Amino acid sequence: MQAKASAKYIRIAPRKVQIVLDLIRNQPVDKAMAILKNTPKAASEVLVKLLGSAVANAENNFSMDTSRLYVSECYVCPGPTLKRMRPRAQGRAFRILKRTCHINLVVEEME
């Protein structure tokens, strides 16, 4: 049995989120939460909420034991990119890509 949680259209580049997700993959939930709270990255704030949501889904929807949960899957997919222009010299314009991402997190009970 597995419980899922997802966050969509998060205004952080997927590459930056992937770095933090690699830290918590296959970790017990309590250890993963401790890692996220002590990681000085912008993505960790969003992932703390997402992990809490996945744990709540496991507890309320599937009656799992929260002390035996671990992060079985976590991955990030690119979302739509916001395109903005920045003025440059001699009337030119450079494009700025503001990337978004969709984050998916799955928790399971240990055997």
C-alpha positions as CSV (number, residue, x, y, z in Angstrom):
1,M,0.0,0.0,0.0
2,Q,1.3,3.4,-0.9
3,A,0.1,7.0,-0.3
4,K,0.9,9.8,-2.7
5,A,1.0,13.6,-2.6
6,S,1.8,16.1,-5.4
7,A,2.5,19.8,-5.7
8,K,2.0,21.4,-9.1
9,Y,3.2,24.6,-10.7
10,I,5.8,25.3,-8.1
11,R,7.9,28.4,-9.1
12,I,11.3,26.7,-8.6
13,A,13.4,25.2,-11.3
14,P,13.2,21.4,-11.5
15,R,16.9,21.0,-11.3
16,K,17.1,22.8,-7.9
17,V,14.3,20.6,-6.5
18,Q,16.0,17.4,-7.8
19,I,19.1,18.1,-5.6
20,V,16.9,18.1,-2.4
21,L,14.8,15.1,-3.5
22,D,18.0,13.0,-3.9
23,L,18.7,13.6,-0.2
24,I,15.4,12.1,1.1
25,R,14.8,9.2,-1.3
26,N,14.5,5.8,0.5
27,Q,14.7,7.5,3.9
28,P,12.3,6.9,6.8
29,V,9.8,9.8,7.1
30,D,11.1,11.2,10.4
31,K,14.7,11.2,9.1
32,A,13.6,12.8,5.8
33,M,11.7,15.5,7.6
34,A,14.8,16.3,9.8
35,I,16.9,16.5,6.6
36,L,14.5,18.8,4.9
37,K,14.2,21.1,8.0
38,N,18.0,21.5,8.1
39,T,18.7,21.9,4.4
40,P,19.2,25.6,3.4
41,K,17.5,25.3,0.0
42,A,14.3,27.0,-1.3
43,A,12.8,23.7,-2.3
44,S,13.0,22.2,1.2
45,E,10.2,24.5,2.4
46,V,7.8,23.2,-0.2
47,L,9.0,19.6,0.3
48,V,8.3,19.7,4.1
49,K,4.7,20.6,3.4
50,L,4.5,17.9,0.7
51,L,5.9,15.2,2.9
52,G,3.6,16.2,5.7
53,S,0.7,15.9,3.2
54,A,1.8,12.4,2.1
55,V,2.0,11.2,5.7
56,A,-1.4,12.6,6.5
57,N,-2.8,10.9,3.4
58,A,-1.3,7.6,4.5
59,E,-2.7,7.9,8.0
60,N,-6.2,9.1,7.2
61,N,-7.0,7.5,3.8
62,F,-5.1,4.1,4.2
63,S,-4.8,3.7,8.0
64,M,-1.0,3.2,7.8
65,D,1.3,3.3,10.8
66,T,3.2,6.6,10.5
67,S,6.2,5.4,12.5
68,R,6.9,2.7,9.8
69,L,6.6,5.0,6.7
70,Y,9.5,5.7,4.3
71,V,9.8,7.8,1.1
72,S,9.7,5.1,-1.6
73,E,9.4,7.4,-4.6
74,C,10.0,11.1,-5.2
75,Y,10.5,12.7,-8.6
76,V,10.1,16.1,-10.2
77,C,8.8,17.0,-13.7
78,P,9.2,20.3,-15.5
79,G,6.0,22.4,-15.6
80,P,5.2,25.3,-18.0
81,T,7.9,27.9,-18.4
82,L,7.1,31.6,-18.0
83,K,8.9,33.7,-20.6
84,R,9.9,37.2,-19.7
85,M,12.0,39.8,-21.5
86,R,14.9,41.8,-20.1
87,P,16.0,45.0,-21.9
88,R,19.6,45.0,-23.2
89,A,21.8,47.4,-25.1
90,Q,20.8,49.1,-28.4
91,G,17.1,48.2,-28.1
92,R,17.6,44.5,-28.0
93,A,15.8,42.2,-25.5
94,F,17.0,39.0,-23.9
95,R,14.6,36.3,-22.8
96,I,14.4,35.1,-19.2
97,L,12.9,31.7,-18.6
98,K,11.2,31.4,-15.2
99,R,10.8,27.6,-14.8
100,T,8.1,25.8,-12.8
101,C,7.9,22.2,-11.8
102,H,5.5,19.4,-10.6
103,I,6.7,17.4,-7.6
104,N,5.4,13.9,-6.8
105,L,6.1,12.1,-3.5
106,V,5.1,8.5,-2.5
107,V,5.4,7.0,0.9
108,E,5.0,3.3,1.8
109,E,5.1,1.1,5.0
110,M,8.3,-0.8,5.7
111,E,8.0,-4.6,5.4
